[in-house]
């Protein structure tokens, strides 16, 4: 060990508690910090897990919400495509009547909702059964806008299984009676990275559920879901 390394180690040791009581307090402090850090993750799982279903046994609902997951060359990424395939399957099975695609359109050269709509129509979902939310900048914004802007009260949410519990928990906090269906994925590096990200995202989710902030862009009521449901009922 070099001089610098030895100096640093001695400095760290000098800051450690020197008494048994002090060490016990330090251990209790670390344990308390770990518990606090895990509380948001626990809340997400407790709130979300009981309402996650398979595509076959999810209760029927008027609307399926599909959350954006990135574009590759202007087209849905593989993860987003799997979400859209799952939603299209729910529509064809009669589980839902309208699809609300919610994503990011904050730049002129990036339009998740229109790319999602194009993908779905190519797979047989009628255009008039698809409603676009262009300001779904994150999960909370998508849930809050679905309730406050589009008037959604009951929905099936579609995302990957590592994200679906958080989506269900947040939409529940926003006032939506929501169930979730996870799009199946291989547990590869991307899936593991998504799961790790969820541990960090759970903290923001818990804060959003308590504070319930307005979305980044709220805007007036949009009747798109109501009109699509009227069309579906004809």
N, C-alpha and C positions, 0 to 999 in steps of 0.2 A: 504494500500500500504506500503510495507516495505521500509526501509531506502535506500536500493540500487535502488529500483524502483523509489522512489521519487527523488533521485539524478539524475537518468537518465532523468526523465521527465523535471526537471529544466534545465539540460544541453541542451536538445532538444529545449526547449522554448527559451533559451538564444541565440540559433543560428537562430531563426526565425526573419524575418524583423520586425522592430519595428515601421516603418512609413507606412502610407497608400500607398505612392508611391512605397516603397520597397515591400510591399505585392502584389501590382499590378504587379510589374516586376516579382515576384516569380510565380504568377499565370500564366502570359504570358509565362514564361519559361517552366512551366510544360505542358501547352497546346501545345507549339511548339514541345516539346519532344514527346508528344503523337502523334502529326501529323506526325512527322518524323518516328516514330516507325510504323505507319500504312501505310506509303507510299508503302513499298514493298508488303504488302497484297493487297492494292488497285491495284497495277500494275499487280499482278498475276490474279486478278479477271477480270480486264479490258482486259488483253491480252488473257486470257484463256476462259472465259465464252462464248463469241460469237461462239466459235468453239467446244463446247461440244454438242454432239448429242446423241440420243438413237441409239441402234443397228439397228433399223429399218430405220432411216432416215439419217444415216451418209453417206457421199459421198463415192463412191468406191475409192479404192487406191490399188496400187500394194502390199503394205506391211502393216501388222499389227505388232506393237511393243508391247510386253507384258513385263512389268517391274516386277522384282523379288519382293517378299514380305515375304521371310523367309521360312525355312523348319522346319518341325516337324518330327523327326526320319528319316531324309533323304527324306521325301516326302513333296510336297507342303503344306504349311499351308492353313487353310480354306480360308483366304483372297486371297492367291495366286491361289488356286484352282478355286475360283470364277472368277478371271481374266482370267485364262486359259479356263474355260468353255465359257466365253463371246467371247474370241478370236476364239475358235473352232466354235462357232455359226456364227461368221462373215465369217469364211472360208466356212462353209457349205452353207451359204446364197449367196456366190459369191461376197461378199463385198470386200474381199481381196484374193490374190492368194498365198501369202507367209507369214509365221509367223516368226518374229525375236524375239527370247526370250533372254532377256538381264538381267543378274544378276551377283551375286558374286561367284567367284571360287578362292578366294585368299588363301584358305587352301585346303590341300589334302582331308580332311574329310568333306568339305562343297562345294557342287556343285549345285547351283541353276539351271543353264541352262540345265544340263543333266536331272535333276529331272523334269523340265518343259517339256522337249522333251518327256520323258517317259510317262508323264501324257497325253500329247496330242496324241501321237501315239495310246495309249490304247483307245482313244475316236475317233479314225477314221481319224485323220489327217495324211496324208502320211509323212513318215520320210523325204523324199526329198523335202518337202515343208516347212521344219523347219530349220532355221538357228540360230546358237547359238553364242551369244556374252558373253564370259566368263569374261569380265572386265567391266561390268556395275556396278561399285561400288556405284554410286549414280545417281540421275536423270540426272544431267548435263553430267556426263561421258557417260551415256547411249545415250543421245541425240547427243552429240558431236561425239561419236564413230559411231553411226548409219550414220551420215552424212559423216564424214571424213574417216572412215575405210571401211564401208560397202556400201557407195555411195547411201544412201537412200535420195531421194528428196521429196517424198510424202508418207505419212503414216497415218494410223489410230492408235491412241495410246489407250491402254487398261490399266486401273487401277481402284482403288476405286474412288468414286465421290469426296472425300475430297482431293485427290491427283491429280486428272486428270487435273485440271486447271493449276497447277504448271508445270506438265509435258508438256502440250500444249504450255505454255508460253516459257519454256526453249527450247523445240525442235524448236519452231519458231525462237528463238534467235540464235539457231545453224544452221539455214538455211533450215529447213524442213517445207514443207507445210503440217501442221499436223491438224487433227481433233481428238477429244477424245471421247471415250465411257466409261462411268463409270459403273463398275460392281456393281449391287445392293447389299446393305447390310442393316441389321437391325441397327438402331441407338443405339447400346449398348455401354458399357463402352469402348470397344476397338475402336469403331468408334469415340467416343467423344475424346479419347486420340489421335487418328490419326488427328482429326481436330485441336486439340490444338497444336499438333506438327507442323502443317502446318503454323501456325502463326509465329513460330520461324524460320522454314525453308524458309519462304518467303524472309527473309533478305539475306540469302546466295544465294537464287535464283536470286534476283535482282543484287547482286554483280557479280555472274557468267555471267548473261546476259550482263553486262556492260564490264567486263574484258575479258570474253570468254577465260578462261584458257584452256590449253591443258589437256586432261584427264590424270588421274593418270598413265594409260598405253595406249599409242596411237598405236604404232605398224604400220606395213605396211598395204596397201590396201588388203582387203580380198574379193574375188569374190563370196562368198557364196550366197549372195542375187541375184546377176546377174545370176548365174547358176540355182538357184531355179526358178527364173522367166522364164528362157529359158525352163526348164522342164515343168513348168506350162503352157507354151504357146503351147506345142506340142499337 
